Amino acid sequence: MLRLTGFVFCLLALTVGTVSASGEPVGTFSIVAYDSVTQEIGVAVQSRAFSVGSAVAWAEAGVGAIATQALTNESFGPRGLELLRAGLTSQQVLEILLETDPGGEDRQVGVIDGKGRPVNFTGSKCLSWAGGKTGVNYACQGNILASEKVIEHMANAFETTQGELADRLLAALVAAQAAGGDKRGMQSAALLVVRPSEQFPEYRYRYIDLRVEDNPDPINELIRLYKIHQKTNLIEAHIRYAAYYDSVGISDLADHERGIVGGMLKQALQEGTQDADLLNNLAWICATADVFLEESLEAAKRAVALKPDEAYILDTLAEVEFRMGMVEEAIKTIKRAIELDPESQYYRDQLKRFRGLS
C-alpha cells in the first residue's frame, strides 16, 4: 500500500467510514471513462435503488471521475477527486481510499484520472455477482448482477460504439441491462460528463448532468432526456467549443464540433419533429453562429408553421432570412412579429438592423 503523507492523512481523517444513508448495499453497474480527443470524463450508472446518481457518480474535468458503490462510501467521491486534484494517479487514489476505510471489503469503486488511466476494486464482501473490467480509457464495475456477462457486454459496447463520450456511456448501460443488469431490477440511472473549458468553467463540473431518480425503465428515460439535452443545451456548447477552437487555430476540432451541431439539426429535420420550440432553438443557435443556414431556414419555417402566432419564432425566421441575404423576406417576417408584439423594442431594433439603419 502507498504510505500516507501528512497532507493526505489530514484530508481523510474526518471522513473515514461514511456509508449510504440506508446502510444497505447499493447494487448497481457503472462505467467511468475518458475521451482523449475532447478530454471529457464521465460516469454512467444504473441501479435498483432510488437516486443512484447522487451517491455513485463524481467527476471533475482535468481531474478524473469516481464511481463508488456496493455498501457505498459516498465520501470516496469528493475525497478521491481531492486526491486526484493533488496530482495522485488513479491507482494511488484507490489505494489510499481503501487503506483508510475499515469497511473496504464491502466497497466497489471505479476510478479514472485526468490522463485516462482506469482502475477498479471489488471487495470480497460485495454481493454476487460482483466484479469489474478495465480497458483503454474506461473501467466497468457492478455488483448484485445477473452474471459476469453484464460487465463483458458493457465493456464491449463502450469499445465498439462510435460518437461522443455520452453516447458511448449510454450504449454501455443499454448493453449491460440487455445482459441481465442488476438482478433485483431497475429504478434509477444517471449520466455525468465534464469537459475542460476556460471560458465556461461550469462545464468542468456539469457539462452533462442528467438523473432519473425513480422510474420503471430508467435507462430509456435517461436516453430520452439526453436527446432533449443534445438539441438544446449541448448544441450551444458545441458552438462555443467550435468558436474557441477557431480562436486558437485548431481547425480540425472546430470543424468536428460544428459537424456535431449539423448532425443534430439534420436529424431533427429528418425525424419530422413537431416540437416548434426545439426547431426554433436549433435554427436560432445555428443561424447566429452562421452555420448550416439552409437547414436552419427549413427548421425555422417548420417552427412558424407549427406556431404561426408567436413573435419570438417569427424573429428566428427573420434572423435566418437576413443572414442568408433574403433581406426583403426578413423585413416582412419581422413586421409580422411586431404586429404580434408591438411593445417590443427588440423587434423594432431588428427591423432597423435589417433595413441597414443601425
C-alpha positions in Angstrom: 0.0 0.0 0.0 1.1 3.6 -0.6 2.4 5.3 2.5 0.2 8.2 3.6 1.6 11.7 3.7 0.6 14.1 6.5 -1.4 16.1 4.0 -3.3 13.1 2.8 -4.0 11.8 6.4 -5.4 15.2 7.4 -7.5 15.3 4.4 -9.1 11.9 5.1 -9.2 11.8 8.9 -12.7 13.4 9.4 -14.5 11.4 6.7 -13.4 7.8 7.1 -16.3 5.3 7.4 -19.2 7.1 5.8 -21.7 4.8 4.2 -25.0 5.2 2.4 -27.8 6.7 4.4 -29.8 3.4 4.4 -26.8 1.3 5.4 -27.7 -1.2 2.7 -25.6 -2.3 -0.3 -26.3 -0.2 -3.4 -26.2 -2.9 -6.1 -25.5 -1.4 -9.4 -23.5 -1.3 -12.6 -21.4 1.7 -13.7 -18.7 2.9 -16.0 -16.2 5.6 -15.7 -14.5 6.8 -18.9 -12.3 9.3 -20.6 -12.3 10.7 -24.2 -8.7 11.5 -25.3 -9.9 13.9 -28.1 -12.3 16.1 -26.2 -10.8 15.4 -22.8 -14.3 14.7 -21.5 -14.6 12.5 -18.4 -17.8 10.8 -17.5 -19.8 8.3 -15.3 -22.9 6.4 -16.2 -24.8 4.3 -13.7 -28.0 2.3 -13.2 -29.4 0.5 -10.1 -32.4 -0.9 -8.4 -32.0 1.8 -5.8 -33.5 5.3 -5.5 -31.4 8.3 -6.8 -28.3 6.3 -7.5 -26.6 9.1 -9.3 -26.4 11.3 -6.2 -24.4 8.7 -4.4 -22.3 6.9 -7.1 -21.2 9.5 -9.7 -18.4 12.0 -9.1 -16.3 13.9 -11.7 -14.3 17.0 -12.4 -12.7 17.9 -15.8 -9.0 17.6 -16.0 -9.0 15.7 -12.6 -10.9 12.5 -13.0 -14.1 10.5 -12.2 -15.1 8.1 -9.5 -18.0 5.6 -9.1 -18.4 4.4 -5.5 -21.0 1.7 -4.9 -21.9 -1.6 -3.2 -22.0 -0.7 0.5 -21.4 2.8 -0.7 -18.9 5.1 0.9 -20.0 8.4 -0.6 -17.0 10.2 0.8 -14.9 8.4 -1.7 -16.3 10.8 -4.3 -15.2 14.2 -3.0 -12.1 12.7 -1.2 -11.0 10.9 -4.3 -11.3 13.9 -6.5 -9.3 16.0 -4.0 -6.5 13.4 -4.1 -6.6 13.3 -7.9 -6.5 17.1 -7.9 -3.4 17.0 -5.8 -1.6 15.0 -8.5 -2.0 11.4 -7.4 -2.7 8.7 -10.0 -5.9 6.7 -10.1 -4.1 3.7 -8.6 -2.7 5.7 -5.8 -6.0 7.3 -5.0 -7.7 3.9 -4.9 -5.1 2.5 -2.6 -5.5 5.5 -0.2 -9.2 5.3 -0.2 -9.2 1.7 0.7 -6.3 1.9 3.2 -8.2 4.5 5.2 -11.6 2.7 5.2 -12.2 -0.1 7.7 -15.1 -1.3 5.6 -13.1 -1.6 2.4 -14.1 -5.2 1.7 -17.8 -4.0 1.4 -16.9 -1.4 -1.2 -16.8 -1.3 -5.0 -15.0 1.5 -6.7 -14.1 2.6 -10.2 -11.6 5.5 -10.7 -10.2 7.1 -13.8 -7.7 10.0 -13.6 -7.3 13.1 -15.9 -4.9 11.1 -18.2 -7.4 8.3 -18.8 -5.8 5.7 -16.5 -8.6 3.4 -15.2 -8.6 1.2 -12.1 -11.3 -0.5 -10.1 -11.8 -2.7 -7.0 -14.4 -5.1 -5.8 -14.3 -6.0 -2.1 -14.6 -9.7 -1.0 -17.9 -8.9 0.8 -19.7 -7.4 -2.2 -22.8 -9.4 -3.1 -22.6 -11.6 -6.2 -22.3 -11.5 -9.0 -19.7 -8.7 -8.4 -16.7 -7.7 -10.4 -15.2 -5.4 -13.0 -13.1 -4.9 -16.1 -10.8 -2.1 -17.3 -9.8 -1.2 -20.8 -8.3 1.7 -22.7 -9.8 4.8 -21.1 -12.6 3.1 -19.1 -13.4 1.0 -16.1 -16.7 -1.0 -15.7 -17.9 -2.4 -12.4 -21.0 -3.9 -10.9 -22.5 -5.9 -8.0 -25.6 -7.9 -7.4 -25.6 -8.6 -11.2 -27.3 -11.3 -13.1 -23.9 -12.7 -14.2 -20.4 -11.7 -15.4 -21.8 -11.2 -18.9 -23.3 -7.9 -17.7 -19.8 -6.4 -17.4 -18.5 -8.1 -20.5 -21.3 -6.7 -22.7 -21.0 -3.3 -21.0 -17.3 -3.1 -21.9 -17.8 -4.4 -25.4 -20.5 -1.8 -26.1 -18.3 1.0 -24.9 -15.4 -0.2 -27.0 -17.4 -0.6 -30.2 -19.8 2.3 -30.2 -19.0 5.4 -32.2 -19.8 9.0 -31.3 -19.5 11.3 -28.3 -18.5 10.0 -24.9 -22.1 10.4 -23.6 -23.3 8.2 -26.5 -20.8 5.5 -25.7 -21.6 5.6 -21.9 -25.3 5.2 -22.6 -24.6 2.4 -25.0 -22.7 0.6 -22.3 -25.7 0.9 -19.9 -28.1 -0.4 -22.6 -25.8 -3.4 -23.2 -25.4 -4.1 -19.5 -29.1 -4.2 -19.0 -29.7 -6.4 -22.0 -27.3 -8.9 -20.5 -29.4 -9.0 -17.3 -28.2 -6.0 -15.4 -28.9 -5.6 -11.6 -30.7 -8.9 -10.8 -33.0 -7.1 -8.5 -34.4 -4.9 -11.4 -34.3 -1.3 -12.3 -35.1 2.0 -10.6 -32.7 4.9 -11.2 -29.9 5.9 -13.6 -27.6 8.9 -14.1 -25.2 10.3 -16.7 -22.5 12.8 -15.6 -19.9 14.2 -18.1 -17.5 17.0 -17.5 -15.3 18.8 -20.0 -12.4 21.4 -19.7 -13.3 25.0 -20.6 -11.6 28.2 -19.6 -14.5 30.4 -20.9 -17.3 28.3 -19.4 -15.9 26.8 -16.2 -19.3 25.4 -15.3 -18.6 22.6 -17.9 -15.8 21.4 -15.7 -18.4 20.1 -13.2 -21.6 19.7 -15.2 -21.3 19.5 -19.0 -23.9 16.9 -18.9 -25.7 16.1 -15.6 -28.9 14.1 -16.0 -30.6 11.9 -13.4 -33.6 9.6 -13.4 -34.4 9.1 -9.7 -37.3 6.7 -9.8 -38.6 5.1 -13.0 -39.5 1.5 -14.1 -37.3 2.0 -17.2 -34.6 4.4 -16.1 -32.1 3.8 -18.8 -34.5 4.6 -21.7 -35.8 7.6 -19.7 -32.2 8.8 -19.3 -31.7 8.4 -23.1 -34.9 10.4 -23.8 -33.6 13.2 -21.5 -30.2 13.1 -23.1 -31.7 13.6 -26.6 -33.5 16.7 -25.4 -30.3 18.0 -23.8 -28.4 17.3 -27.0 -30.7 19.6 -29.1 -30.9 22.4 -26.5 -28.0 22.9 -24.1 -25.4 20.8 -25.9 -25.9 22.3 -29.3 -24.9 25.7 -27.8 -22.0 24.2 -26.0 -20.7 22.7 -29.3 -20.9 26.1 -31.0 -19.0 27.6 -28.1 -16.2 25.0 -28.4 -16.1 25.5 -32.2 -15.6 29.2 -31.7 -12.9 28.6 -29.1 -11.0 26.1 -31.3 -11.2 28.6 -34.2 -9.7 31.3 -32.0 -6.7 29.2 -31.1 -6.2 27.8 -34.7 -7.3 24.2 -34.1 -9.5 24.0 -37.2 -10.0 20.2 -37.3 -11.6 20.2 -33.8 -13.6 23.3 -34.7 -15.0 21.5 -37.8 -15.7 18.5 -35.6 -17.8 20.5 -33.2 -19.7 22.2 -36.0 -20.2 18.8 -37.6 -21.9 17.5 -34.4 -24.2 20.6 -34.5 -25.1 20.0 -38.1 -25.8 16.4 -37.4 -28.3 17.3 -34.6 -30.1 19.8 -36.8 -30.4 17.4 -39.8 -31.5 14.6 -37.5 -34.3 16.7 -36.1 -35.5 17.6 -39.6 -35.3 14.0 -40.8 -37.3 12.8 -37.8 -40.0 15.3 -38.6 -40.3 16.6 -35.0 -43.4 18.6 -34.2 -41.7 20.5 -31.3 -41.7 24.1 -32.5 -39.6 25.3 -29.7 -36.9 22.7 -30.4 -36.8 23.6 -34.1 -36.7 27.2 -33.2 -33.8 26.8 -30.8 -31.8 24.7 -33.3 -32.4 27.3 -36.0 -31.5 30.3 -33.8 -28.3 28.8 -32.4 -27.1 27.7 -35.8 -28.1 31.0 -37.6 -26.4 33.2 -35.0 -23.3 31.2 -35.4 -23.6 31.4 -39.3 -23.6 27.7 -39.8 -26.0 25.3 -41.6 -28.2 28.2 -42.7 -30.2 26.3 -45.3 -31.1 23.7 -42.6 -31.8 26.5 -40.2 -34.2 28.1 -42.7 -36.1 24.8 -43.0 -36.3 24.4 -39.3 -37.4 28.0 -38.7 -40.1 27.7 -41.4 -41.4 24.4 -39.8 -41.5 26.1 -36.4 -43.5 29.0 -37.8 -45.9 26.6 -39.4 -46.4 24.9 -36.0 -46.7 28.2 -34.1 -47.6 31.0 -36.6 -48.6 33.5 -33.9 -45.5 33.5 -31.8 -43.4 36.6 -32.3 -40.2 35.0 -31.0 -40.4 32.2 -33.5 -41.0 34.7 -36.3 -38.0 36.6 -35.1 -35.8 33.5 -35.6 -37.1 33.0 -39.1 -36.4 36.7 -39.9 -32.8 36.3 -38.5 -32.1 33.3 -40.7 -33.6 35.0 -43.7 -31.4 38.1 -43.1 -28.2 36.1 -42.7 -29.0 34.3 -45.9 -29.3 37.6 -47.8 -33.0 37.4 -48.0 -33.4 41.0 -46.7 -36.9 41.7 -48.0 -38.3 38.5 -46.7 -36.6 39.2 -43.3 -38.3 42.6 -43.2 -41.7 41.2 -43.9 -41.3 38.5 -41.3 -40.1 40.8 -38.5 -43.0 43.2 -39.3 -45.3 40.2 -38.5 -43.6 39.8 -35.2 -44.0 43.5 -34.4 -47.7 43.2 -35.2 -48.0 40.4 -32.6 -45.9 42.2 -30.0 -46.0 46.0 -30.8 -44.5 46.9 -27.4 -41.2 45.1 -28.1 -38.3 47.5 -28.7 -36.1 44.5 -29.6 -38.2 43.6 -32.7 -38.2 47.3 -33.8 -34.4 47.3 -33.4 -34.3 44.2 -35.6 -36.3 45.9 -38.3 -33.9 48.8 -38.2 -31.0 46.4 -38.5 -32.5 44.6 -41.4 -33.0 47.9 -43.2 -29.4 48.9 -42.6 -30.3 51.7 -40.2 -28.4 50.5 -37.2 
